[in-house]
Amino acid sequence: MKVKIIILAESAYACITDDSFTLDCRLSPGKSAYKSMQESAQELRNKADRYLRTAGRIEQAAELLKTD
C-alpha cells in the first residue's frame, strides 16, 4: 500500500493505492494527515454499523411478510 499526500490551494487529500484499490481521502484542515485519516476511518465504521443495523431490521421486517 502507498499513501501520497496532495496539498491544493483549498484542500488536501491522502491518495491511497494498493494492488486493485485506489481511494482519495479528503483531509480535515488544521489536523495532521494521520489524525484526519483515523477520524475518517472511524466515521466510515460508524456508518457501516448503522447500515448493517438497518439492513438487519429490513430483513426482520421481510420475514414478517414471508408467505412461503
mmCIF file of the N, C-alpha and C atoms, coordinates in Angstrom:
data_MODEL
# 
_entry.id   MODEL 
# 
loop_
_atom_site.group_PDB 
_atom_site.id 
_atom_site.type_symbol 
_atom_site.label_atom_id 
_atom_site.label_alt_id 
_atom_site.label_comp_id 
_atom_site.label_asym_id 
_atom_site.label_entity_id 
_atom_site.label_seq_id 
_atom_site.pdbx_PDB_ins_code 
_atom_site.Cartn_x 
_atom_site.Cartn_y 
_atom_site.Cartn_z 
_atom_site.occupancy 
_atom_site.B_iso_or_equiv 
_atom_site.pdbx_formal_charge 
_atom_site.auth_seq_id 
_atom_site.auth_comp_id 
_atom_site.auth_asym_id 
_atom_site.auth_atom_id 
_atom_site.pdbx_PDB_model_num 
ATOM 1   N N  . MET A 1 1  ? 0.840   -1.173  0.000  1.00 0.00 ? 1  MET A N  1 
ATOM 2   C CA . MET A 1 1  ? 0.000   0.000   0.000  1.00 0.00 ? 1  MET A CA 1 
ATOM 3   C C  . MET A 1 1  ? 0.889   1.241   0.000  1.00 0.00 ? 1  MET A C  1 
ATOM 4   N N  . LYS A 1 2  ? 0.434   2.244   -0.738 1.00 0.00 ? 2  LYS A N  1 
ATOM 5   C CA . LYS A 1 2  ? 1.150   3.516   -0.797 1.00 0.00 ? 2  LYS A CA 1 
ATOM 6   C C  . LYS A 1 2  ? 0.186   4.646   -0.472 1.00 0.00 ? 2  LYS A C  1 
ATOM 7   N N  . VAL A 1 3  ? 0.707   5.672   0.188  1.00 0.00 ? 3  VAL A N  1 
ATOM 8   C CA . VAL A 1 3  ? -0.081  6.856   0.518  1.00 0.00 ? 3  VAL A CA 1 
ATOM 9   C C  . VAL A 1 3  ? 0.716   8.080   0.071  1.00 0.00 ? 3  VAL A C  1 
ATOM 10  N N  . LYS A 1 4  ? 0.041   8.924   -0.672 1.00 0.00 ? 4  LYS A N  1 
ATOM 11  C CA . LYS A 1 4  ? 0.663   10.170  -1.135 1.00 0.00 ? 4  LYS A CA 1 
ATOM 12  C C  . LYS A 1 4  ? -0.242  11.319  -0.706 1.00 0.00 ? 4  LYS A C  1 
ATOM 13  N N  . ILE A 1 5  ? 0.323   12.317  -0.042 1.00 0.00 ? 5  ILE A N  1 
ATOM 14  C CA . ILE A 1 5  ? -0.435  13.478  0.403  1.00 0.00 ? 5  ILE A CA 1 
ATOM 15  C C  . ILE A 1 5  ? -0.367  14.549  -0.681 1.00 0.00 ? 5  ILE A C  1 
ATOM 16  N N  . ILE A 1 6  ? -1.541  15.023  -1.099 1.00 0.00 ? 6  ILE A N  1 
ATOM 17  C CA . ILE A 1 6  ? -1.648  16.075  -2.107 1.00 0.00 ? 6  ILE A CA 1 
ATOM 18  C C  . ILE A 1 6  ? -2.234  17.306  -1.427 1.00 0.00 ? 6  ILE A C  1 
ATOM 19  N N  . ILE A 1 7  ? -1.530  18.414  -1.503 1.00 0.00 ? 7  ILE A N  1 
ATOM 20  C CA . ILE A 1 7  ? -1.998  19.664  -0.896 1.00 0.00 ? 7  ILE A CA 1 
ATOM 21  C C  . ILE A 1 7  ? -2.310  20.652  -2.014 1.00 0.00 ? 7  ILE A C  1 
ATOM 22  N N  . LEU A 1 8  ? -3.570  21.076  -2.049 1.00 0.00 ? 8  LEU A N  1 
ATOM 23  C CA . LEU A 1 8  ? -4.025  22.046  -3.037 1.00 0.00 ? 8  LEU A CA 1 
ATOM 24  C C  . LEU A 1 8  ? -4.282  23.375  -2.335 1.00 0.00 ? 8  LEU A C  1 
ATOM 25  N N  . ALA A 1 9  ? -4.682  24.381  -3.084 1.00 0.00 ? 9  ALA A N  1 
ATOM 26  C CA . ALA A 1 9  ? -4.903  25.714  -2.511 1.00 0.00 ? 9  ALA A CA 1 
ATOM 27  C C  . ALA A 1 9  ? -6.001  25.701  -1.449 1.00 0.00 ? 9  ALA A C  1 
ATOM 28  N N  . GLU A 1 10 ? -7.074  24.955  -1.682 1.00 0.00 ? 10 GLU A N  1 
ATOM 29  C CA . GLU A 1 10 ? -8.232  24.977  -0.789 1.00 0.00 ? 10 GLU A CA 1 
ATOM 30  C C  . GLU A 1 10 ? -8.435  23.684  -0.002 1.00 0.00 ? 10 GLU A C  1 
ATOM 31  N N  . SER A 1 11 ? -7.688  22.636  -0.325 1.00 0.00 ? 11 SER A N  1 
ATOM 32  C CA . SER A 1 11 ? -7.914  21.341  0.323  1.00 0.00 ? 11 SER A CA 1 
ATOM 33  C C  . SER A 1 11 ? -6.669  20.463  0.242  1.00 0.00 ? 11 SER A C  1 
ATOM 34  N N  . ALA A 1 12 ? -6.744  19.350  0.965  1.00 0.00 ? 12 ALA A N  1 
ATOM 35  C CA . ALA A 1 12 ? -5.650  18.375  0.937  1.00 0.00 ? 12 ALA A CA 1 
ATOM 36  C C  . ALA A 1 12 ? -6.258  16.973  0.930  1.00 0.00 ? 12 ALA A C  1 
ATOM 37  N N  . TYR A 1 13 ? -5.551  16.031  0.319  1.00 0.00 ? 13 TYR A N  1 
ATOM 38  C CA . TYR A 1 13 ? -6.036  14.663  0.188  1.00 0.00 ? 13 TYR A CA 1 
ATOM 39  C C  . TYR A 1 13 ? -4.919  13.674  0.463  1.00 0.00 ? 13 TYR A C  1 
ATOM 40  N N  . ALA A 1 14 ? -5.311  12.524  0.978  1.00 0.00 ? 14 ALA A N  1 
ATOM 41  C CA . ALA A 1 14 ? -4.409  11.380  1.049  1.00 0.00 ? 14 ALA A CA 1 
ATOM 42  C C  . ALA A 1 14 ? -4.839  10.454  -0.073 1.00 0.00 ? 14 ALA A C  1 
ATOM 43  N N  . CYS A 1 15 ? -3.965  10.229  -1.027 1.00 0.00 ? 15 CYS A N  1 
ATOM 44  C CA . CYS A 1 15 ? -4.246  9.336   -2.145 1.00 0.00 ? 15 CYS A CA 1 
ATOM 45  C C  . CYS A 1 15 ? -3.686  7.965   -1.787 1.00 0.00 ? 15 CYS A C  1 
ATOM 46  N N  . ILE A 1 16 ? -4.576  7.012   -1.609 1.00 0.00 ? 16 ILE A N  1 
ATOM 47  C CA . ILE A 1 16 ? -4.210  5.683   -1.149 1.00 0.00 ? 16 ILE A CA 1 
ATOM 48  C C  . ILE A 1 16 ? -4.338  4.719   -2.321 1.00 0.00 ? 16 ILE A C  1 
ATOM 49  N N  . THR A 1 17 ? -3.274  3.963   -2.580 1.00 0.00 ? 17 THR A N  1 
ATOM 50  C CA . THR A 1 17 ? -3.316  2.977   -3.660 1.00 0.00 ? 17 THR A CA 1 
ATOM 51  C C  . THR A 1 17 ? -2.795  1.640   -3.157 1.00 0.00 ? 17 THR A C  1 
ATOM 52  N N  . ASP A 1 18 ? -3.368  0.596   -3.704 1.00 0.00 ? 18 ASP A N  1 
ATOM 53  C CA . ASP A 1 18 ? -2.953  -0.773  -3.426 1.00 0.00 ? 18 ASP A CA 1 
ATOM 54  C C  . ASP A 1 18 ? -3.089  -1.539  -4.737 1.00 0.00 ? 18 ASP A C  1 
ATOM 55  N N  . ASP A 1 19 ? -2.894  -2.814  -4.712 1.00 0.00 ? 19 ASP A N  1 
ATOM 56  C CA . ASP A 1 19 ? -2.917  -3.607  -5.945 1.00 0.00 ? 19 ASP A CA 1 
ATOM 57  C C  . ASP A 1 19 ? -4.138  -3.324  -6.818 1.00 0.00 ? 19 ASP A C  1 
ATOM 58  N N  . SER A 1 20 ? -5.321  -3.409  -6.258 1.00 0.00 ? 20 SER A N  1 
ATOM 59  C CA . SER A 1 20 ? -6.534  -3.196  -7.047 1.00 0.00 ? 20 SER A CA 1 
ATOM 60  C C  . SER A 1 20 ? -7.462  -2.193  -6.370 1.00 0.00 ? 20 SER A C  1 
ATOM 61  N N  . PHE A 1 21 ? -6.891  -1.224  -5.685 1.00 0.00 ? 21 PHE A N  1 
ATOM 62  C CA . PHE A 1 21 ? -7.678  -0.291  -4.887 1.00 0.00 ? 21 PHE A CA 1 
ATOM 63  C C  . PHE A 1 21 ? -7.066  1.098   -4.975 1.00 0.00 ? 21 PHE A C  1 
ATOM 64  N N  . THR A 1 22 ? -7.930  2.101   -5.190 1.00 0.00 ? 22 THR A N  1 
ATOM 65  C CA . THR A 1 22 ? -7.500  3.497   -5.174 1.00 0.00 ? 22 THR A CA 1 
ATOM 66  C C  . THR A 1 22 ? -8.558  4.306   -4.447 1.00 0.00 ? 22 THR A C  1 
ATOM 67  N N  . LEU A 1 23 ? -8.120  5.169   -3.554 1.00 0.00 ? 23 LEU A N  1 
ATOM 68  C CA . LEU A 1 23 ? -9.054  5.998   -2.799 1.00 0.00 ? 23 LEU A CA 1 
ATOM 69  C C  . LEU A 1 23 ? -8.404  7.333   -2.491 1.00 0.00 ? 23 LEU A C  1 
ATOM 70  N N  . ASP A 1 24 ? -9.160  8.406   -2.675 1.00 0.00 ? 24 ASP A N  1 
ATOM 71  C CA . ASP A 1 24 ? -8.719  9.736   -2.270 1.00 0.00 ? 24 ASP A CA 1 
ATOM 72  C C  . ASP A 1 24 ? -9.516  10.121  -1.034 1.00 0.00 ? 24 ASP A C  1 
ATOM 73  N N  . CYS A 1 25 ? -8.831  10.358  0.053  1.00 0.00 ? 25 CYS A N  1 
ATOM 74  C CA . CYS A 1 25 ? -9.445  10.696  1.333  1.00 0.00 ? 25 CYS A CA 1 
ATOM 75  C C  . CYS A 1 25 ? -9.180  12.168  1.613  1.00 0.00 ? 25 CYS A C  1 
ATOM 76  N N  . ARG A 1 26 ? -10.231 12.956  1.672  1.00 0.00 ? 26 ARG A N  1 
ATOM 77  C CA . ARG A 1 26 ? -10.059 14.386  1.955  1.00 0.00 ? 26 ARG A CA 1 
ATOM 78  C C  . ARG A 1 26 ? -9.600  14.554  3.400  1.00 0.00 ? 26 ARG A C  1 
ATOM 79  N N  . LEU A 1 27 ? -8.619  15.395  3.597  1.00 0.00 ? 27 LEU A N  1 
ATOM 80  C CA . LEU A 1 27 ? -8.063  15.625  4.924  1.00 0.00 ? 27 LEU A CA 1 
ATOM 81  C C  . LEU A 1 27 ? -8.692  16.864  5.549  1.00 0.00 ? 27 LEU A C  1 
ATOM 82  N N  . SER A 1 28 ? -8.938  16.792  6.842  1.00 0.00 ? 28 SER A N  1 
ATOM 83  C CA . SER A 1 28 ? -9.547  17.914  7.561  1.00 0.00 ? 28 SER A CA 1 
ATOM 84  C C  . SER A 1 28 ? -8.511  19.007  7.801  1.00 0.00 ? 28 SER A C  1 
ATOM 85  N N  . PRO A 1 29 ? -8.884  20.252  7.568  1.00 0.00 ? 29 PRO A N  1 
ATOM 86  C CA . PRO A 1 29 ? -7.952  21.352  7.820  1.00 0.00 ? 29 PRO A CA 1 
ATOM 87  C C  . PRO A 1 29 ? -7.604  21.453  9.305  1.00 0.00 ? 29 PRO A C  1 
ATOM 88  N N  . GLY A 1 30 ? -6.380  21.795  9.588  1.00 0.00 ? 30 GLY A N  1 
ATOM 89  C CA . GLY A 1 30 ? -5.943  22.007  10.960 1.00 0.00 ? 30 GLY A CA 1 
ATOM 90  C C  . GLY A 1 30 ? -5.605  20.734  11.719 1.00 0.00 ? 30 GLY A C  1 
ATOM 91  N N  . LYS A 1 31 ? -5.649  19.598  11.047 1.00 0.00 ? 31 LYS A N  1 
ATOM 92  C CA . LYS A 1 31 ? -5.323  18.319  11.684 1.00 0.00 ? 31 LYS A CA 1 
ATOM 93  C C  . LYS A 1 31 ? -4.215  17.648  10.898 1.00 0.00 ? 31 LYS A C  1 
ATOM 94  N N  . SER A 1 32 ? -3.476  16.799  11.571 1.00 0.00 ? 32 SER A N  1 
ATOM 95  C CA . SER A 1 32 ? -2.458  16.029  10.854 1.00 0.00 ? 32 SER A CA 1 
ATOM 96  C C  . SER A 1 32 ? -3.154  15.042  9.921  1.00 0.00 ? 32 SER A C  1 
ATOM 97  N N  . ALA A 1 33 ? -2.441  14.606  8.896  1.00 0.00 ? 33 ALA A N  1 
ATOM 98  C CA . ALA A 1 33 ? -2.994  13.608  7.983  1.00 0.00 ? 33 ALA A CA 1 
ATOM 99  C C  . ALA A 1 33 ? -3.371  12.350  8.753  1.00 0.00 ? 33 ALA A C  1 
ATOM 100 N N  . TYR A 1 34 ? -2.520  11.951  9.685  1.00 0.00 ? 34 TYR A N  1 
ATOM 101 C CA . TYR A 1 34 ? -2.791  10.760  10.487 1.00 0.00 ? 34 TYR A CA 1 
ATOM 102 C C  . TYR A 1 34 ? -4.109  10.896  11.244 1.00 0.00 ? 34 TYR A C  1 
ATOM 103 N N  . LYS A 1 35 ? -4.275  11.994  11.973 1.00 0.00 ? 35 LYS A N  1 
ATOM 104 C CA . LYS A 1 35 ? -5.477  12.211  12.779 1.00 0.00 ? 35 LYS A CA 1 
ATOM 105 C C  . LYS A 1 35 ? -6.716  12.286  11.891 1.00 0.00 ? 35 LYS A C  1 
ATOM 106 N N  . SER A 1 36 ? -6.617  13.011  10.800 1.00 0.00 ? 36 SER A N  1 
ATOM 107 C CA . SER A 1 36 ? -7.743  13.165  9.891  1.00 0.00 ? 36 SER A CA 1 
ATOM 108 C C  . SER A 1 36 ? -8.154  11.820  9.286  1.00 0.00 ? 36 SER A C  1 
ATOM 109 N N  . MET A 1 37 ? -7.176  11.033  8.877  1.00 0.00 ? 37 MET A N  1 
ATOM 110 C CA . MET A 1 37 ? -7.483  9.722   8.280  1.00 0.00 ? 37 MET A CA 1 
ATOM 111 C C  . MET A 1 37 ? -8.072  8.773   9.320  1.00 0.00 ? 37 MET A C  1 
ATOM 112 N N  . GLN A 1 38 ? -7.570  8.813   10.552 1.00 0.00 ? 38 GLN A N  1 
ATOM 113 C CA . GLN A 1 38 ? -8.130  7.976   11.622 1.00 0.00 ? 38 GLN A CA 1 
ATOM 114 C C  . GLN A 1 38 ? -9.595  8.353   11.873 1.00 0.00 ? 38 GLN A C  1 
ATOM 115 N N  . GLU A 1 39 ? -9.882  9.642   11.897 1.00 0.00 ? 39 GLU A N  1 
ATOM 116 C CA . GLU A 1 39 ? -11.257 10.093  12.105 1.00 0.00 ? 39 GLU A CA 1 
ATOM 117 C C  . GLU A 1 39 ? -12.155 9.685   10.942 1.00 0.00 ? 39 GLU A C  1 
ATOM 118 N N  . SER A 1 40 ? -11.654 9.787   9.723  1.00 0.00 ? 40 SER A N  1 
ATOM 119 C CA . SER A 1 40 ? -12.435 9.372   8.552  1.00 0.00 ? 40 SER A CA 1 
ATOM 120 C C  . SER A 1 40 ? -12.736 7.879   8.602  1.00 0.00 ? 40 SER A C  1 
ATOM 121 N N  . ALA A 1 41 ? -11.759 7.085   8.986  1.00 0.00 ? 41 ALA A N  1 
ATOM 122 C CA . ALA A 1 41 ? -11.965 5.638   9.096  1.00 0.00 ? 41 ALA A CA 1 
ATOM 123 C C  . ALA A 1 41 ? -13.031 5.331   10.141 1.00 0.00 ? 41 ALA A C  1 
ATOM 124 N N  . GLN A 1 42 ? -12.998 6.036   11.275 1.00 0.00 ? 42 GLN A N  1 
ATOM 125 C CA . GLN A 1 42 ? -13.995 5.797   12.322 1.00 0.00 ? 42 GLN A CA 1 
ATOM 126 C C  . GLN A 1 42 ? -15.385 6.215   11.858 1.00 0.00 ? 42 GLN A C  1 
ATOM 127 N N  . GLU A 1 43 ? -15.472 7.323   11.138 1.00 0.00 ? 43 GLU A N  1 
ATOM 128 C CA . GLU A 1 43 ? -16.760 7.756   10.598 1.00 0.00 ? 43 GLU A CA 1 
ATOM 129 C C  . GLU A 1 43 ? -17.324 6.699   9.651  1.00 0.00 ? 43 GLU A C  1 
ATOM 130 N N  . LEU A 1 44 ? -16.479 6.139   8.800  1.00 0.00 ? 44 LEU A N  1 
ATOM 131 C CA . LEU A 1 44 ? -16.936 5.087   7.886  1.00 0.00 ? 44 LEU A CA 1 
ATOM 132 C C  . LEU A 1 44 ? -17.385 3.846   8.643  1.00 0.00 ? 44 LEU A C  1 
ATOM 133 N N  . ARG A 1 45 ? -16.660 3.473   9.697  1.00 0.00 ? 45 ARG A N  1 
ATOM 134 C CA . ARG A 1 45 ? -17.070 2.329   10.516 1.00 0.00 ? 45 ARG A CA 1 
ATOM 135 C C  . ARG A 1 45 ? -18.429 2.583   11.173 1.00 0.00 ? 45 ARG A C  1 
ATOM 136 N N  . ASN A 1 46 ? -18.636 3.797   11.670 1.00 0.00 ? 46 ASN A N  1 
ATOM 137 C CA . ASN A 1 46 ? -19.916 4.142   12.283 1.00 0.00 ? 46 ASN A CA 1 
ATOM 138 C C  . ASN A 1 46 ? -21.056 4.061   11.266 1.00 0.00 ? 46 ASN A C  1 
ATOM 139 N N  . LYS A 1 47 ? -20.823 4.579   10.062 1.00 0.00 ? 47 LYS A N  1 
ATOM 140 C CA . LYS A 1 47 ? -21.843 4.493   9.011  1.00 0.00 ? 47 LYS A CA 1 
ATOM 141 C C  . LYS A 1 47 ? -22.114 3.045   8.643  1.00 0.00 ? 47 LYS A C  1 
ATOM 142 N N  . ALA A 1 48 ? -21.065 2.245   8.533  1.00 0.00 ? 48 ALA A N  1 
ATOM 143 C CA . ALA A 1 48 ? -21.228 0.833   8.200  1.00 0.00 ? 48 ALA A CA 1 
ATOM 144 C C  . ALA A 1 48 ? -22.062 0.127   9.260  1.00 0.00 ? 48 ALA A C  1 
ATOM 145 N N  . ASP A 1 49 ? -21.808 0.431   10.532 1.00 0.00 ? 49 ASP A N  1 
ATOM 146 C CA . ASP A 1 49 ? -22.588 -0.169  11.616 1.00 0.00 ? 49 ASP A CA 1 
ATOM 147 C C  . ASP A 1 49 ? -24.062 0.200   11.488 1.00 0.00 ? 49 ASP A C  1 
ATOM 148 N N  . ARG A 1 50 ? -24.341 1.470   11.198 1.00 0.00 ? 50 ARG A N  1 
ATOM 149 C CA . ARG A 1 50 ? -25.740 1.901   11.040 1.00 0.00 ? 50 ARG A CA 1 
ATOM 150 C C  . ARG A 1 50 ? -26.393 1.195   9.855  1.00 0.00 ? 50 ARG A C  1 
ATOM 151 N N  . TYR A 1 51 ? -25.665 1.085   8.741  1.00 0.00 ? 51 TYR A N  1 
ATOM 152 C CA . TYR A 1 51 ? -26.213 0.382   7.571  1.00 0.00 ? 51 TYR A CA 1 
ATOM 153 C C  . TYR A 1 51 ? -26.488 -1.085  7.874  1.00 0.00 ? 51 TYR A C  1 
ATOM 154 N N  . LEU A 1 52 ? -25.582 -1.732  8.595  1.00 0.00 ? 52 LEU A N  1 
ATOM 155 C CA . LEU A 1 52 ? -25.792 -3.134  8.947  1.00 0.00 ? 52 LEU A CA 1 
ATOM 156 C C  . LEU A 1 52 ? -26.999 -3.306  9.863  1.00 0.00 ? 52 LEU A C  1 
ATOM 157 N N  . ARG A 1 53 ? -27.170 -2.408  10.822 1.00 0.00 ? 53 ARG A N  1 
ATOM 158 C CA . ARG A 1 53 ? -28.345 -2.483  11.704 1.00 0.00 ? 53 ARG A CA 1 
ATOM 159 C C  . ARG A 1 53 ? -29.628 -2.261  10.901 1.00 0.00 ? 53 ARG A C  1 
ATOM 160 N N  . THR A 1 54 ? -29.595 -1.299  9.989  1.00 0.00 ? 54 THR A N  1 
ATOM 161 C CA . THR A 1 54 ? -30.763 -1.031  9.154  1.00 0.00 ? 54 THR A CA 1 
ATOM 162 C C  . THR A 1 54 ? -31.074 -2.237  8.270  1.00 0.00 ? 54 THR A C  1 
ATOM 163 N N  . ALA A 1 55 ? -30.055 -2.823  7.668  1.00 0.00 ? 55 ALA A N  1 
ATOM 164 C CA . ALA A 1 55 ? -30.260 -4.000  6.826  1.00 0.00 ? 55 ALA A CA 1 
ATOM 165 C C  . ALA A 1 55 ? -30.866 -5.144  7.634  1.00 0.00 ? 55 ALA A C  1 
ATOM 166 N N  . GLY A 1 56 ? -30.400 -5.319  8.853  1.00 0.00 ? 56 GLY A N  1 
ATOM 167 C CA . GLY A 1 56 ? -30.954 -6.361  9.721  1.00 0.00 ? 56 GLY A CA 1 
ATOM 168 C C  . GLY A 1 56 ? -32.423 -6.135  10.013 1.00 0.00 ? 56 GLY A C  1 
ATOM 169 N N  . ARG A 1 57 ? -32.803 -4.908  10.269 1.00 0.00 ? 57 ARG A N  1 
ATOM 170 C CA . ARG A 1 57 ? -34.214 -4.586  10.526 1.00 0.00 ? 57 ARG A CA 1 
ATOM 171 C C  . ARG A 1 57 ? -35.073 -4.829  9.296  1.00 0.00 ? 57 ARG A C  1 
ATOM 172 N N  . ILE A 1 58 ? -34.548 -4.466  8.128  1.00 0.00 ? 58 ILE A N  1 
ATOM 173 C CA . ILE A 1 58 ? -35.289 -4.707  6.889  1.00 0.00 ? 58 ILE A CA 1 
ATOM 174 C C  . ILE A 1 58 ? -35.496 -6.209  6.693  1.00 0.00 ? 58 ILE A C  1 
ATOM 175 N N  . GLU A 1 59 ? -34.454 -6.991  6.934  1.00 0.00 ? 59 GLU A N  1 
ATOM 176 C CA . GLU A 1 59 ? -34.581 -8.445  6.809  1.00 0.00 ? 59 GLU A CA 1 
ATOM 177 C C  . GLU A 1 59 ? -35.607 -8.992  7.801  1.00 0.00 ? 59 GLU A C  1 
ATOM 178 N N  . GLN A 1 60 ? -35.583 -8.502  9.032  1.00 0.00 ? 60 GLN A N  1 
ATOM 179 C CA . GLN A 1 60 ? -36.563 -8.947  10.027 1.00 0.00 ? 60 GLN A CA 1 
ATOM 180 C C  . GLN A 1 60 ? -37.981 -8.606  9.598  1.00 0.00 ? 60 GLN A C  1 
ATOM 181 N N  . ALA A 1 61 ? -38.167 -7.402  9.080  1.00 0.00 ? 61 ALA A N  1 
ATOM 182 C CA . ALA A 1 61 ? -39.491 -6.995  8.598  1.00 0.00 ? 61 ALA A CA 1 
ATOM 183 C C  . ALA A 1 61 ? -39.922 -7.850  7.411  1.00 0.00 ? 61 ALA A C  1 
ATOM 184 N N  . ALA A 1 62 ? -38.981 -8.165  6.527  1.00 0.00 ? 62 ALA A N  1 
ATOM 185 C CA . ALA A 1 62 ? -39.307 -9.012  5.375  1.00 0.00 ? 62 ALA A CA 1 
ATOM 186 C C  . ALA A 1 62 ? -39.791 -10.381 5.833  1.00 0.00 ? 62 ALA A C  1 
ATOM 187 N N  . GLU A 1 63 ? -39.168 -10.904 6.888  1.00 0.00 ? 63 GLU A N  1 
ATOM 188 C CA . GLU A 1 63 ? -39.594 -12.202 7.421  1.00 0.00 ? 63 GLU A CA 1 
ATOM 189 C C  . GLU A 1 63 ? -41.037 -12.170 7.896  1.00 0.00 ? 63 GLU A C  1 
ATOM 190 N N  . LEU A 1 64 ? -41.490 -11.038 8.396  1.00 0.00 ? 64 LEU A N  1 
ATOM 191 C CA . LEU A 1 64 ? -42.878 -10.910 8.823  1.00 0.00 ? 64 LEU A CA 1 
ATOM 192 C C  . LEU A 1 64 ? -43.847 -11.028 7.653  1.00 0.00 ? 64 LEU A C  1 
ATOM 193 N N  . LEU A 1 65 ? -43.376 -10.703 6.484  1.00 0.00 ? 65 LEU A N  1 
ATOM 194 C CA . LEU A 1 65 ? -44.211 -10.739 5.282  1.00 0.00 ? 65 LEU A CA 1 
ATOM 195 C C  . LEU A 1 65 ? -44.070 -12.025 4.495  1.00 0.00 ? 65 LEU A C  1 
ATOM 196 N N  . LYS A 1 66 ? -43.184 -12.898 4.913  1.00 0.00 ? 66 LYS A N  1 
ATOM 197 C CA . LYS A 1 66 ? -42.893 -14.141 4.200  1.00 0.00 ? 66 LYS A CA 1 
ATOM 198 C C  . LYS A 1 66 ? -44.147 -15.016 4.166  1.00 0.00 ? 66 LYS A C  1 
ATOM 199 N N  . THR A 1 67 ? -44.481 -15.503 2.989  1.00 0.00 ? 67 THR A N  1 
ATOM 200 C CA . THR A 1 67 ? -45.703 -16.319 2.833  1.00 0.00 ? 67 THR A CA 1 
ATOM 201 C C  . THR A 1 67 ? -45.393 -17.760 2.428  1.00 0.00 ? 67 THR A C  1 
ATOM 202 N N  . ASP A 1 68 ? -44.154 -18.114 2.292  1.00 0.00 ? 68 ASP A N  1 
ATOM 203 C CA . ASP A 1 68 ? -43.794 -19.469 1.843  1.00 0.00 ? 68 ASP A CA 1 
ATOM 204 C C  . ASP A 1 68 ? -44.190 -20.498 2.848  1.00 0.00 ? 68 ASP A C  1 
# 
